[in-house]
Each structure stands twice: as C-alpha cells, then as structure tokens.
Amino acid sequence: MGNRFSRREVLGIGLGAAAIGAYSMAGAATNSEQVQGKNDEQPVDAAGININKKNADDLERVLILRTSPVAVKMILKEDEIPKDAVRPKKDRGYHLTQCQAFAMSRRDKTTVAMLKQDNWCPTAVMAYGLVEKPASVNQWSHPYDTFDYGKYIGIVTAPLGMADFEPDVVLVYAKPAQLRGLLLSMKTADVPEVRHHFFPPSCGWSIVNPVKEGKYYIVLPDPGEYQRALTEEGDLIFSIPQVKMAEMMAGLRKNEHGPFSYRDHQMFMETDFPLPELYKEMFKKWGMDTE
C-alpha cells in the first residue's frame, strides 16, 4: 500500500489494465490457495458454498459483471471470522476504509474482516454499531441509520463465489443497464420491495437498511468510494438481503433470455419496428396506425 497512484493513473489505459489486472490475479490466486487450505483443515457446509458459487456464477454471467458480487456478514464474535480472512491492521499493518474492503473483495477476490481497529473512516464504525454514534455527527453528516451499539464486533466481506458463510446481504456493483436487467427480471409485485438512497454514507445505506428492513436497496456510491476505493463513475450498488436472495435469483434465471435480459437486449434504431400484439391492441383503441 506504500505506492500511491491517482485515480486517473490507475484507471488510465495501460496502467489501469496492467496494475489492476496483475494485482487481481495475484490476489485471486493467493485467496484460492487459502480457501483450499481452509477446506482441507475444517470442512464447511458444502451445500451453502455451492449455493453461493452458483449465485455468483449466474449473476456474473447473466449481467456480465466486471467485478464479483460481495458477500457480507456482520459478526458477533471473533470465531465467526473465516480462517482465510485478511485482518488489515493485524495481518498487514495498515488500516482500510470499509469501501476499500468492499473493493478488495469484489476486485481482488480477497476475504476481509474489518473490526474497529482496522477502520480508517469514522462513518462505518458508527453505522455498524462498533462505536457509539455521537449526536454531533448530525452537524457534519447526512443522517443515516445504525445497528445497535455493541451488537456486532465487525464485518466480513468476501467474493460471493468463494464465501463459505451465509451472507446477511449481497452487494452487486453494476452499471445502470445491468441493474435494469436485474430489476426487470423481478415480479411486478416485488417493485415495492425495492428502496433507494442517493446520499452518503453508502457503506451504511448498502448494509444497515437492507439487513434491518429485509428490502432491496439501490445506493449511489458516495465520494469516499469514488476517491478512496476507485469505484467507477458509472457504478451503482444494489443490495440484496438474504431473505430476498433465492427469490431474486429465481427470477433472474427464469428471465435470462427474456425481452429485458441485459445480455440479449441489444440496441437498435429501427423505424416502424414490429409492434408487440399488446401495443397493436392499444393503438387500435386510440385510432393509431399499427402497420
């Protein structure tokens, strides 16, 4: 972490591809070895791992995601921390912001455990109840909900496809068109289950509210995610609480090749394109042309 690059340098042509690609491959290889080692030492629920991997594979394939969906779990005690998890301060001697931990999990395929002492931003430790939220915070921050103080000791994030735990929530970083394909695979009855929040802090709104309310959340990455975690300008965060995961994945798979599928919904500019029958019926009632 000693070398520092500007966002433009990292995301620029050449350096961005080489640096991020090389680092991601190295991180993925190291983490794969760690997961394998853990599985040899302490078997985990194979069914749960398979579900996570299947969900991750399908999300990445159907939506053509550029980074991994992130499995997130709030932890009550240290023995819930996966053996392969990186604890930034203890293992590597540096601190992270929570959005940087999200980035390591989704881009570098790293499992990260963030306890109070690992954090380098006050917002996450307040949002997750790792410290008491002082009243003065409302003078400089947008309002946000928190977990009860002392309920959790920290948070674990991992690429969903490699997570050996049941996530409390899954984060998908997606472009608007990818998110549209995901949302339009849902039943219309589920529309009221989708909430949104477009103000900071994204590390709070993407985790706390979906877990507490059991609702989907669309969250705009805040300036910290952009500046410190190198989140791309066009990304949105879609939070899927555990209680919604199975239903949402069923809809995505069913509509993989449907009329609003992201993979199959190609752009075209065609005048007088063939009208769906529903359109024709409506146009006839309104006295409009159908041919």
C-alpha positions in Angstrom: 0.0 0.0 0.0 3.0 2.2 0.0 2.8 3.1 -3.7 0.2 5.7 -4.4 -1.4 6.4 -7.8 -4.1 8.9 -8.7 -7.4 7.6 -9.8 -6.7 8.8 -13.4 -3.4 6.9 -13.4 -4.9 3.7 -12.1 -7.9 3.7 -14.4 -6.0 5.0 -17.4 -5.3 2.9 -20.4 -2.3 0.7 -19.8 -1.5 1.3 -16.2 -5.1 0.6 -15.1 -5.3 -2.7 -17.1 -1.8 -3.8 -16.1 -1.9 -2.8 -12.4 -5.4 -3.8 -11.6 -5.2 -7.0 -13.7 -1.9 -8.2 -12.2 -2.9 -7.4 -8.7 -6.4 -9.0 -9.1 -4.9 -12.2 -10.5 -2.3 -12.4 -7.7 -5.0 -11.7 -5.1 -7.3 -14.3 -6.6 -4.6 -17.0 -6.7 -3.5 -16.3 -3.1 -7.0 -16.4 -1.8 -7.9 -19.5 -3.8 -4.9 -21.3 -2.1 -6.1 -20.0 1.3 -9.6 -21.2 0.8 -8.4 -24.6 -0.4 -6.2 -24.8 2.7 -9.1 -23.9 5.0 -11.3 -26.5 3.4 -8.7 -29.2 4.0 -8.4 -28.2 7.6 -12.0 -27.5 8.5 -14.8 -28.7 6.2 -17.7 -26.3 5.8 -21.3 -26.7 4.6 -20.8 -27.8 1.0 -24.4 -27.0 0.2 -24.0 -23.4 1.3 -20.8 -23.0 -0.6 -22.4 -24.4 -3.7 -25.3 -22.0 -3.5 -23.0 -19.0 -3.1 -20.9 -20.2 -6.1 -23.9 -20.8 -8.3 -25.5 -17.5 -7.4 -22.2 -15.7 -8.1 -21.6 -17.5 -11.4 -25.1 -16.7 -12.6 -25.0 -13.1 -11.6 -21.7 -12.5 -13.3 -22.7 -14.4 -16.4 -26.2 -13.1 -16.9 -25.3 -9.4 -16.1 -21.7 -9.6 -17.4 -20.4 -8.0 -14.2 -16.9 -6.6 -14.2 -16.4 -7.4 -10.5 -17.6 -10.1 -8.1 -20.8 -9.8 -6.1 -19.8 -9.3 -2.5 -21.0 -11.5 0.3 -21.3 -9.5 3.6 -21.8 -10.9 7.1 -22.0 -9.0 10.3 -20.1 -10.9 13.0 -20.9 -11.2 16.7 -17.6 -12.8 17.9 -14.1 -13.4 16.6 -14.6 -17.2 16.0 -17.0 -16.3 13.2 -14.2 -14.8 11.2 -13.2 -17.1 8.3 -9.7 -18.6 8.7 -8.6 -17.2 5.4 -9.8 -13.7 6.1 -7.3 -10.8 6.0 -7.4 -8.6 9.1 -5.8 -5.4 7.7 -4.2 -4.0 10.8 -3.2 -7.3 12.4 -2.1 -9.1 9.2 -0.8 -6.3 7.0 -0.1 -3.4 9.3 -2.4 -0.9 7.7 -5.9 0.4 8.0 -8.7 0.4 5.4 -11.9 2.3 4.9 -14.9 0.0 4.5 -15.4 0.9 0.9 -11.7 -0.2 0.3 -12.6 -3.5 1.9 -15.5 -3.9 -0.4 -13.2 -3.1 -3.3 -10.7 -5.8 -2.2 -13.4 -8.4 -2.0 -15.0 -7.6 -5.4 -11.9 -6.8 -7.4 -9.1 -8.8 -5.8 -11.1 -11.8 -4.6 -10.0 -11.3 -1.0 -11.9 -12.1 2.1 -11.6 -9.2 4.6 -12.6 -8.9 8.2 -13.0 -5.4 9.5 -13.1 -4.9 13.2 -13.0 -1.5 14.9 -9.2 -1.3 15.0 -8.9 -2.0 11.2 -11.0 1.0 10.2 -9.8 4.4 8.8 -13.1 6.1 8.4 -15.5 7.0 11.3 -18.7 6.5 9.3 -18.6 2.7 9.0 -17.7 2.1 12.7 -20.7 4.3 13.7 -23.1 2.8 11.1 -22.3 -0.8 12.2 -22.5 0.0 15.9 -18.8 -0.7 16.6 -18.7 2.7 18.5 -21.4 4.9 19.9 -22.7 7.5 17.4 -22.3 10.9 18.9 -25.1 13.4 18.5 -22.6 15.9 17.0 -22.3 13.7 13.9 -25.5 15.2 12.6 -23.8 18.6 12.3 -21.5 17.4 9.5 -23.0 14.2 8.1 -26.2 13.2 6.2 -28.5 11.3 8.6 -28.3 7.5 8.5 -29.4 4.5 10.5 -27.1 2.3 12.5 -27.0 -1.1 14.1 -27.4 -1.2 17.9 -24.1 -0.2 19.6 -22.2 -3.3 20.7 -24.3 -5.9 18.9 -21.6 -6.7 16.4 -17.8 -6.6 16.6 -17.2 -6.3 12.9 -18.0 -7.1 9.4 -16.7 -9.8 6.9 -16.7 -9.4 3.2 -15.8 -11.9 0.5 -16.4 -12.5 -3.2 -19.7 -14.3 -3.2 -18.4 -17.2 -5.3 -15.7 -18.0 -2.6 -17.7 -17.3 0.5 -18.1 -20.2 3.0 -20.7 -18.4 5.0 -24.3 -17.4 4.5 -24.3 -13.7 3.7 -26.5 -11.2 5.5 -26.6 -9.2 2.3 -25.0 -9.4 -1.1 -23.7 -6.3 -2.9 -23.7 -6.0 -6.7 -21.8 -3.1 -8.2 -23.4 -2.6 -11.6 -23.9 -0.2 -14.5 -27.5 1.2 -14.8 -28.2 -1.1 -17.8 -27.1 -4.1 -15.9 -29.2 -3.1 -12.9 -32.2 -2.5 -15.2 -31.8 -6.1 -16.5 -31.8 -7.4 -12.9 -34.7 -5.3 -11.7 -36.9 -6.2 -14.8 -36.4 -9.9 -14.0 -38.4 -9.4 -10.9 -42.1 -9.8 -10.5 -44.1 -6.6 -10.6 -45.4 -7.4 -7.1 -41.8 -7.0 -5.9 -41.5 -3.4 -7.1 -42.4 -2.0 -3.6 -39.6 -4.1 -2.1 -37.0 -2.0 -3.9 -35.9 1.1 -2.0 -33.2 3.6 -2.8 -30.9 6.2 -1.2 -28.7 8.6 -3.1 -26.8 10.4 -0.3 -23.9 9.4 1.9 -22.8 7.2 3.5 -23.0 4.3 1.0 -21.2 1.9 3.4 -24.1 2.4 5.8 -27.1 2.5 3.5 -26.0 -0.5 1.5 -25.7 -2.7 4.6 -27.6 -1.5 7.6 -31.0 -0.8 6.0 -31.2 -3.9 3.8 -30.4 -6.1 6.8 -32.8 -4.4 9.2 -35.6 -4.0 6.8 -35.2 -7.0 4.5 -35.6 -4.8 1.4 -33.6 -4.4 -1.7 -31.6 -1.1 -1.8 -30.2 0.9 -4.7 -27.4 3.1 -3.3 -25.3 5.7 -5.0 -21.6 5.2 -4.2 -20.5 8.2 -2.1 -17.5 10.4 -2.7 -15.3 8.2 -0.4 -16.0 5.2 -2.6 -15.0 7.2 -5.7 -11.9 8.8 -4.2 -10.5 6.1 -2.0 -11.9 2.8 -3.3 -11.6 3.7 -7.0 -15.3 2.8 -7.7 -16.1 3.6 -11.3 -18.2 6.7 -12.0 -21.0 4.7 -13.7 -21.5 2.2 -10.9 -24.5 1.8 -8.6 -24.7 -0.5 -5.6 -27.6 -3.0 -5.5 -28.0 -4.6 -2.0 -29.8 -7.9 -1.8 -30.8 -9.0 1.7 -30.5 -12.7 2.5 -34.3 -13.1 2.8 -34.6 -12.0 -0.9 -31.7 -13.8 -2.5 -33.4 -17.0 -3.5 -36.4 -15.3 -5.0 -34.4 -12.8 -6.9 -32.0 -15.4 -8.3 -35.0 -17.5 -9.5 -36.4 -14.5 -11.4 -33.0 -13.7 -12.9 -32.6 -17.3 -14.2 -36.1 -17.5 -15.5 -35.8 -14.3 -17.4 -32.2 -14.8 -18.6 -33.3 -14.7 -22.2 -36.4 -12.7 -21.7 -37.3 -9.4 -23.5 -35.5 -7.3 -21.0 -32.4 -9.5 -20.5 -29.2 -7.5 -20.2 -27.2 -9.9 -22.4 -29.9 -10.2 -25.1 -31.3 -6.7 -25.1 -29.4 -5.2 -28.0 -29.6 -1.6 -29.1 -31.1 -0.8 -32.4 -32.6 2.2 -34.3 -35.4 0.8 -36.4 -38.4 2.9 -37.6 -41.8 1.2 -37.7 -40.4 -1.8 -35.9 -42.8 -4.8 -35.5 -45.2 -4.0 -32.7 -46.0 -6.4 -29.9 -49.6 -7.5 -30.0 -50.3 -5.6 -26.8 -49.1 -2.4 -28.5 -51.3 -3.1 -31.5 -54.4 -3.5 -29.4 -53.7 -0.3 -27.5 -53.0 1.6 -30.8 -56.3 0.4 -32.4 -58.3 1.6 -29.4 -56.6 5.0 -29.8 -57.1 5.2 -33.5 -53.4 4.9 -34.2 -51.5 3.1 -37.0 -50.5 -0.5 -36.4 -48.6 -1.1 -39.6 
